[in-house]
Amino acid sequence: MSYDENNIFAKILKGDIPCKRIYEDEYVLSFYDINPQKKVHALVITKGAYINLDDFSSKASEGNLHSRVRMTFLYGEAFHSGCLVMGTSNKSELLVGYYTKWGDGASDFLPMGDLYKSQVYLLAKDLGIPKKILDRKPTAELWEGQTDEDELGIDYATLDQILLGLERQLSFKRISSKTGIDPESVERVDNLIKLSIHKRVFPPVCKIGRRTVGLDWRETIGSR
């Protein structure tokens, strides 16, 4: 059995069919049913091209595991070679949390971390990267048929327009009027940023001492 990209839930994830969202993170989307059977009737669907629950359970857990094992090998090689691990995450992925914590999100430096995905493509063209690579759908290759945009439920071109507007601190309404993107999609991306903040900050530390790491004892590389 193969995944039907035109099923109703896939269309909802892509934004082709509107819905009244309740909650969303990088893994699931919850929304109100348009034909409620009770006073409150909500649905929760997983993100990604999953055929059924068993398919989701195997792919989602294995996907994160693959990413973390891959990074373990990279750090092992870096240790023996006396090198640093270079991360490949871009600004779009970092902001919406589209990476595995302690997996592909683990690295020593991020040369593309302040470039949106669209800018990465422009840089790649300028560097002469082959067209067949540029035309290939972005994927972490965690399982067969997996693509970034299917899991995100939004294409990078649209995502980057929203992120750029949010970076400039424009209102949802202003971003929508400038780009033609519906306000619901803008709000959804803003929620993804908020929900994934735990991936971009130091893990919370219980404050006991006078100065606490990650709280009031902060450091950045090159700050001294």
N, C-alpha and C positions, 0 to 999 in steps of 0.2 A: 504494500500500500504506500502510495506517495502523497506528499502534502499538496493540498489544493490551495494555490495562492489566491484564488478568487472566492474562497469561502467567506461568509459574512463576518466572522471574527477577524480574519486577515484584513478585510476592508476597513474594519473599525480601527485596527492597529495602525493602518496606513493613513487614516484620516479621511478615507473616501466616503465613509458613512459616519455622520456625527453621533456623538453620545454625550450624556451628562456624566462627567467623570466624578468619582468619589475619591479615589486614591490611585496613585501610580508611582512605581519605582522602576529600576532597571530590569525587574523580573516579571512583574505582573501589572495588570490594569484592572481596576474595579469601576463599574459604572451601573447606573440604574437601568433596569429592564424597561423597554418601551411598552411592554404589555404586562404590567405587574399582576401577579397572582395574589399578592398580599398587599397590605398598606405600604410596607417597605420591601421592595424586591430588587436585590442587587446581584450582579454577576461579577465573577472574578475570572479573568482569562490570563494565561501565561503568554509571555512574549516569545517570539521565535517560531520557526517552522516545525511545530510538534504535532504529530498525528494523534496521539492520545497520552494519557497520564504516564504510562510505562515509558513511552518514547521521551517525554519531558524529563522524567526522573533519571533516566540513563544519560541523556545528552547533557542536561544542565549540570549534573554533578560531575560527569566525566569531562565536560568542557572546562570547568574551573580547575579540576585536577590536572588536566593536560597542561594548562597554562602555568600552573605552579611547578609542576615537574620540569617543564621546559626551562623555566627560570632557574630552578635548582641546578640543572646541568650548565647553564650559562655562567652562573656564579662559581661553580666548580672549575670550569675552564678558565674563568677570569683569575681565580686564585692561583692556579698553577702557571698561568702565563704572565702574572704580574700586571694584569690589565683591569680596566673598569668596564662595567656593563653599561652599554648605551641603550636607553629606552627609545621606543619608536612612537609613543603616544603623541598625538597632536592636541591642540587646544580644544577642539570640538569634543574629542573623546574624554579629555580630562574634566571638562566642565560638566558634562552630563553623566559622568561616572561610567562610561562604556569601556571598562577594562576590569580585569580580575584583581581584586585586592591581594597583594603579596604574590601575584602572578606576573602578567605583563605590565602591571603597574609598578613593579619593583625594578629599580635601576639606579645607577649612580649619577646620571645626567640625562637631560631630555633636550636634545638639540632642536627638535621641532615642537617643543611644548608650548610655544607662544605663537604658533602658526595654525590657523584654522585649516580644516581639511581641504577646502577650496584653494587656499594658498599653497598647500603642499602640492596639489596638482599643478599649479602654475609654476612652482619651483621645479618640479619634475620635468615639465615640458621644456623649461629653459635649460635644464641639464642634459636634455636629449634622451630621456628615458624612453625605451621603445613603446610605440603606440599600443601594442598588444597587452602590455602591462598596465598602461593608463586606462585602457578600456575595460579591464577586468573588474568585476564587482568586488568592492572591498570585503575581505573576509579574514577572520583569524584562523580559519581552517581547523576549527576545533572538532568538527564533524562534517560529514559529506553534505554538501548543499547549503551549509551555513553561510549567511551573509550579514554584514553589519546592519544595513538598512532595513532588512526584514526584522531583525531583532529590535532595532530602535523604533520602528514604525514610522520613520520619516527619512527622506533622502537628505544627503549631506548639504546639497545646495540650499534647500529650504532651512535646514537646521542652522547653517552658518549665517544666513540673513537674520534669523531671530537672535542668535548669540551676539552678533555684532551690535544689534540694537540694544540688547541688554547690557553689553559692555559700555555702551555710550549712555546708559542709564535713561533710556527712553521709556515712556509708558507703554503698556501693552497696546493701547489704542493707537498710539503714534507709530509703533512698529508695524501694526496691522495696516494702517493707512499708507505707509511708505512702501511696503512690500507686497500688499495684496494678500497676505497670509491671514487666515482667520484668527481672531483673538484667542480662541480656545487652544489652538496649537501653540501660540506664544506663551500662554499661561502654563501649558503642559511642559514645555521646555524649561520654563522658570522653576517649576516644581521638581523636575529631574535634577537641576543644579542643587536645589536645597536638600533633596533626599540623599544625594551622593556626597555631601560635604565630609562625611566620615572617612571617605577614601582619600581626601586631599589634606587632612590635618593629622597631627600627631595624636595617637590614642589618648583618651582622657586619663589623667593621673590624679589620684586622690591627694589633695593638698594637705601636707603635714608640716613640712619645713617652712622656713622664711621665704625662700624662692623655689618655685616648682618648675621642673622641666616641662616645656610646652605650654605653660601658663604665664608666669611672670619671669621665667628664665628662658628667654628665646634667643636662638642663634640662627644665623644663616651662613652658608659657605661663603668665605671671603669677607665676612663682617669684621674680622680682626686682622 
